[in-house]
Amino acid sequence: MSDFYCDFDLETLESRGKKDYRSVFQVDRDRILYSPSFRKLQSKTQVFLSGTYDFYRTRLTHSLEVAQIGRAIANVLNQNILKEKAIDTDLIEAICLTHDIGNPPFGHAGESALNMLMKDAGGFEGNAQTLKIITEKIHDTGDGSEGMKPSRAFLDGIMKYKILWSESDRSGKFLYDDQKKYLKFLSPDDKIHRERSLECSIMNWADDVAYALHDLLDGFQAGFISRKSVYEWAMQNDLDPEEESWVSSLYDPLEYKSRFERFIATRTGDFIENVSLSETDHPLKNISNRYKYQLIIPAEIERENNLYKKIAVDLMFKSPRLEQVEFKGQYILERIFKTFLSGKPDDFHINRRILPEEVRQIIKNTDDINYGFSARIICNYLAEQTDQSLPRLYKRLFDPDYGSFSDII
């Protein structure tokens, strides 16, 4: 490990016990890679419902691609700017692999639905749920103790939003109120610094690039993105000359699958190679290099990437076919949640006899059962499900022709 990271960066949330041949950041990565939460991403939506076709991306393949892009960005910065192997690529990979493990079934639509259902109980947010999983769900030993005991640099790297639910507008982009202690852990003086670490910024740009370009490619293969649809979209939008040139550059590649794949690969490479660093005046700059530098993305490249995201959103995510599927996913989440837990915070009922076993045991072993606690336990359970397991549970509860003792929930 390079001198870029100091003991402050390497410190873990709790002591990990015995050391092995791996670095602190390699342990962070490996614990994510072998966790059930990471494996479940293979059955969670990226654009199209998992299992629709073999060649569409899932949250798992998306996370692997984000990790590759993130490592490539770190290598570019190390070679071109820092002139040494400074930024740890194992750390970057760990952060990128982790960034979506808190996302629920049915993509962003599922996230919005759970946040609405949790409006009286602390909200729901994918990034906050990711933090919850690594500090409470992924274990480092078999003794039942909570959390994977992440390093400070890794923990900081996954925190895109450093504002609590009660301080936010509660529509999204927050941490849960009981996660304030993790924000304080990030700073030597217990102050909360809202800025993202360098590694978090690298992950966020890698995610943006994968989201815009790779989702565009999936949309092409699904028939949403074509030369005709992009041309009609451009005619309906007020584009400036630079945006028109970027759209025009799509027309020829969109004629053939192999040509469009090459175009996406080339733009991905360009978006990786044209980043740089600048020094900051951050209060932590003398304590950690993670705050001494900030990632610089050329404005032109960021605008181009945003244009591709807008095309993908308008032509795919806002299409009736995808919005109908999203509506169905939100309906499934809402109906199950309200069947398990009905009423309002001051007058609620838990339908204990139909709760899944793990939820039933948690509630059974808790003395003080209140609405907020009950809602969070049920929300956690639903968020851990996949695009396949949740509809099976729905059918078992509500479909008269489905369900036997041999059915797997």
Secondary structure by P-SEA (a helix, b strand, c coil): cccccccccccccccccccccccaaaaaaaaaaaccccccccccccccccccccccccaaaaaaaaaaaaaaaaaaaaccccccccccaaaaaaaaaccccccccccaaaaaaaaaaacccccccaaaaaaaaaaccccccccccccccccaaaaaaaccccccccccccccccccccaaaaaaaacccccccccccaaaaaaaaaaaaaacaaaaaaaaaaccccaaaaaaaaaaccccaaaaaaaaaaccccccaaaaaaaaaaaaaaaaaaccccccccccccccccccbbbbccaaaaaaaaaaaaaaaaaccccaaaaaaaaaaaaaaaaaaaaaccccccbbbbccccccaaaaaaaaacccccaaaaaaaaaaaaaaccccaaaaaaaaacccccccccccc
